């Protein structure tokens, strides 16, 4: 299947947000920054899943579905759950 402008846009947004999120998490600048990095990772995974479904790339869909779950756990761990004392 040829890529449409929508698919190309989704992939580039997914790439940019994934790089940004990885940088934020790697900074280790505290729970809030790391948590928001995971929020951006969630958005990136949703973009990747959307683009992958539209191109019928099931391996990429599967990979990012798992990463979506991991990233949602990161959001919970860093932004929702109270830090253990």
C-alpha angles and dihedrals in degrees: 000000000000117000117254122210087258092056093046090049092049091051094050092047089049091050095048095045092045092054091046092049093048090052092049093050092045092054090069088207095155140290096295097053092042091048092052088048087059090049088056090047088055090054090047092051091050090052091048092048092049093050092044093051091049090053093039091239098155096177091057090044091053094046094050093044088060091044089050089058092048091048092048087054088052091053090050093046098048105030109023110029117074113244114257112251 
